[in-house]
């Protein structure tokens, strides 16, 4: 059952005023005496002083916050041009920038070759088509590539026997975002496609090969 006393303060204010006014005007009919209302009216006096004080304080706080936000916006707008000058200045050292608490440009180090391998799965439901999906061996439940990796190199061999070495592989593509869809010529139908994949960095450094994956090319 819902409480008869309203939750919002403004609604409570109207409710309590009506309650006390009606009760005081109808004491006899309600079976009350003036003393019954004494603690109620005493508490009402405290409430009717506190409620408008709260309203005023809330309004003042809102105005103060707006004034603070406006002041910060103006302050920041004059700081940023000066910081841009300092960032571009040849006489301001990185140590001085750090002391000022402003951004110090970082010189990127070499990325290095990837150290993990892709895990590849092959979907072959469509005729003369394979869809390759790949994740990293270190984070197999995530779709993201490893940090510092441009994409995955895809190599394959189409035939009847697996490749004995990478020298038997044909380069297919560098793909930056799984899945990769590979279409085959009709002459490849019913043959097996063997896949080797490896991560490649933006500077061309390559990681280790994946485990071989394979699937039949549907004719």
N, C-alpha and C positions, 0 to 999 in steps of 0.2 A: 504494500500500500504506500502511495506517495505521501511524503511528509506535507502536512498542511502549512508549515512555515516555508515560504519561498526561499530558494537558495541565493539568487542574485541580491546584492545589497539594496539596489534601487527598488526591487519588488518587495523586499522585506520592509523597507522604510514605509512604503504605502500601506502594507499589511498591518504593521504594528500600530501605525497611527489610527487606522480604522478600528483595530481591536480595542485599544485603550479608550478611544472616544465613545464607542458603542457601549463598552462595559460600564464606564462611569455614568453614562446617561441612563442605564437600565439596571442599576444595582438591585433594586427590589425585585424586578421581574426575573432576574437571574439568580436570586437567592443569595446575593452578596451584600457585604457591608463595606464601607469606605476603607476599613483596615485591610480588607482582602487585597485591595489594589495598591496599598502603600509600597510593598517591595517592587511591584511591577512599574509603578510610576517613577520610583527612585532609579531603577535600572534604565527606564526610558530616558530620563534626564541625562544619564551618562552617554547613552547611545546617540541621542540627537545632537550632542556636542561633538562626539567623536566622528560621526559619519560625514558631516560637511568638512571637518578638518582633514579627513582622509581624501575627500574629493579634491580639495584645494591642493593638498600635498601631491596627489597624483598628477594634477594638471601642471603644477610647478615642476615636477620631475620630468614630465614630457617636454615641457618648454626648455628646461635645462639641457636635456639630452639633444634636442634639436640645435640649441645654441652651441653645444660642444661639437656636434657633428659638422656644423657649418664652419666653426673655427678651425677644426682639423683639416677640412677640405681646403680652406684658404691657405693654411700653413703648409700643407703638403705641396700645393701648387707653386709655392715660391721656393721650396726646398729642391724639387726635382730639377729645375733648370740649372741650379748651382751644382748639383751632383753630376749632371751631364758634363758640365765644364770641367769638373775635377776628374771625371773618368777619362776625358779626352786629353787632359793636360799631360805633357811629356815630363813635367817637373814633379808630378805627384807620384810617389812610389807606391808599390803594392802594400808595403807596411803601413804607410800613412792612410791609405784607403781602408785597410783593416782597422786601424785605430779610430777612423771616423765611423766605422760600422756600415760601410757601403760595399757593394759587390766588388770582389776582386776576381778578374777574369782568370779562369783556369786554363792552362795550356794542356790540351788532351795528350795523353801518352799513347803509345802504340797499342792498338786493340789486341793484337796477337791472334793466332790461329784458334778456331773453336776447339774445344777439348772433349765435347760430347758428340754423340751420333744421333741422327734422326731414327725414329721408329716409323716405318711406313706400313700402311694397309692399302689393299687394292680392292676396289669395287668393280665388278665386271659384268653387271647385269645388262648393259646395253650392247647392241651389236657393234663390233669393230671399235669399241671404246672402253678405256679404263679410266677410272677416277682414283687418283692417288691422294691419300690423306696422310699427314705426317705430324708427329709431335716430337719433343726432345726426350731422349732417354733419361735425363735427370729429372724431368717433370712430366711424366707421361699422362697425368690427369689434366694438364693444362694445354691449351692450344697455342700459347705464345712461343715464339722462337727464343732461343737463348739470347742474353744480352750481348750486343756487339755483333750480331749476325745479320748479314744482308738477306740471305735466303738459303734455299736448298738447291744443290746441283742434282739433277736427275739424269741418270745414265741407264741404258738398258741394252739388252740383247734379245732379239726375237728369233726363236728357232726351236730345236728339240732337245738340246743339251744345255745345261747351265754354263755360264762363262767360267773358264778356268782361272782367268786373271782379268784385271781391269783393261788390259790391252784388247780384249774382245768386246768391250762395251762401246756403245754409240752414245754420244752426248745428245741429250734431249732438250734441256732447258735449265735456266736458273729461275726458280719460282719463289716469290717473296711472301706468298699468302696461300695456305692450303684452302681448298683442294686444288689439285692440278688435273685437268682433263686432257687425256691423250687419245687422239684418233688414229686409227690404223688403216692401211690400204687393204683392199679385199684379199690380196695375195697372202696377208698375214692371218687370215681367218683359220681358226682351229690350231694355230701354233701357240707356243708359250712365250710370254714376255717375262724376262728376268730383270729385276730392278736393283740397282745399287744407288744409294743416296748419301750425300754428305753435306754438312753445313759449309757455307763460304762467307768470309768476312767482307766488308766493303772494300778492303784493300786486296782482295783476291786470295787471302790465305784460307786453306781448306782444312777441315777437321777429318776425323776418322770416318771410314765407310760404315754405313748401316749394315745390319744383317740383311742378307738377300731376301727379297720378296718376289713372288711369282704368281702369275695367273694366266689362264687360257684366254685367248682372244676369241670372243664369240663370233662365229661367222654369220 
